[in-house]
Structure formats: C-alpha cells, structure tokens
Amino acid sequence: MLTVTLLSLLLATTEPAPAPAASPAPAEPAPKTKAERDKEKVCIDVTPTGTIMSKKVCKTRKQWRALQEAQQRAGESLLDTGSSDRQRRE
C-alpha cells in the first residue's frame, strides 16, 4: 500500500518531458497529372465464378477504365437485345 502511494506521489510531482522541437513540415508532393495517374498500377483480388480461390489482377488505371467501359457497353447491349426480342414476340 505504501509503495502504491509513493509511486502515485512520484508520478504526480514529475514534470512532463519537454515536447521535441517541431521539425519543418515535409513538402507535399506536386499533384499528379491525369497521364501520371493513368499509368499507376492498381491491383485487386478477383474470385472467378466456380472457385473460392482469389487471384490478384494488376492493371493500370487506364486499363481498368477501358475494361469497365467495355463491360458497360456489353451490359447495355444485352438490355437492348432483350427489349427488341420482347417487341418481336408481341
């Protein structure tokens, strides 16, 4: 009990250590241009249908964007094809 009291008094009376000298803030990197961002590699984990094993796929941002646009066009094409089939049946 005496030890706890002495330790608490010791901690209460000690002064906090002085703060370290503030170092100058590092210079922020210049913002990247669109061309530089397009060349950056982005990796994602893809799990193909029918398996539980994921696979890491790395492409540039430009390649990912082109893939997304191609998938968008393919999806829209399927929707357009489906609506024209319904019109033919009626």
WOWO-V210202 format. One record per residue. PHI is phi in whole degrees, 0 to 359 (999 if undefined). PSI is psi as a letter, one per 40 degrees, with the letter a starting at -180 (none if undefined). OMEGA is omega as a letter, one per 20 degrees, with the letter a starting at -180 (NA if undefined). Layout:
BEGIN
phi=PHI psi=PSI omega=OMEGA
phi=PHI psi=PSI omega=OMEGA
END
This chain:
BEGIN
phi=999 psi=d omega=r
phi=297 psi=d omega=a
phi=296 psi=d omega=a
phi=296 psi=d omega=r
phi=296 psi=d omega=r
phi=296 psi=d omega=r
phi=295 psi=d omega=a
phi=293 psi=d omega=r
phi=293 psi=d omega=a
phi=297 psi=d omega=r
phi=292 psi=d omega=a
phi=289 psi=d omega=a
phi=267 psi=e omega=a
phi=283 psi=i omega=r
phi=274 psi=i omega=r
phi=293 psi=i omega=r
phi=296 psi=i omega=r
phi=296 psi=i omega=r
phi=293 psi=i omega=r
phi=296 psi=i omega=r
phi=301 psi=h omega=a
phi=290 psi=h omega=r
phi=272 psi=i omega=a
phi=298 psi=i omega=a
phi=295 psi=h omega=r
phi=294 psi=i omega=a
phi=294 psi=h omega=r
phi=286 psi=i omega=r
phi=294 psi=i omega=r
phi=295 psi=i omega=r
phi=300 psi=i omega=a
phi=280 psi=i omega=r
phi=281 psi=i omega=a
phi=298 psi=d omega=a
phi=295 psi=d omega=r
phi=292 psi=d omega=r
phi=294 psi=d omega=r
phi=295 psi=d omega=a
phi=274 psi=e omega=a
phi=292 psi=h omega=r
phi=277 psi=h omega=r
phi=233 psi=h omega=a
phi=248 psi=h omega=r
phi=227 psi=i omega=r
phi=269 psi=h omega=a
phi=243 psi=h omega=r
phi=249 psi=h omega=a
phi=297 psi=i omega=r
phi=300 psi=h omega=r
phi=93 psi=e omega=r
phi=218 psi=i omega=r
phi=256 psi=e omega=a
phi=274 psi=h omega=r
phi=273 psi=i omega=a
phi=226 psi=h omega=r
phi=277 psi=h omega=r
phi=240 psi=h omega=a
phi=243 psi=h omega=r
phi=214 psi=i omega=r
phi=283 psi=i omega=r
phi=301 psi=d omega=a
phi=295 psi=d omega=r
phi=294 psi=d omega=r
phi=298 psi=d omega=a
phi=296 psi=d omega=r
phi=296 psi=d omega=r
phi=296 psi=d omega=r
phi=297 psi=d omega=r
phi=295 psi=d omega=r
phi=294 psi=d omega=r
phi=295 psi=d omega=r
phi=298 psi=d omega=r
phi=297 psi=d omega=r
phi=295 psi=d omega=r
phi=295 psi=d omega=r
phi=295 psi=d omega=r
phi=296 psi=d omega=r
phi=297 psi=d omega=r
phi=295 psi=d omega=r
phi=295 psi=d omega=r
phi=296 psi=d omega=a
phi=297 psi=d omega=a
phi=290 psi=d omega=r
phi=288 psi=d omega=r
phi=295 psi=d omega=r
phi=295 psi=d omega=a
phi=294 psi=d omega=r
phi=293 psi=d omega=a
phi=289 psi=d omega=a
phi=278 psi=none omega=NA
END
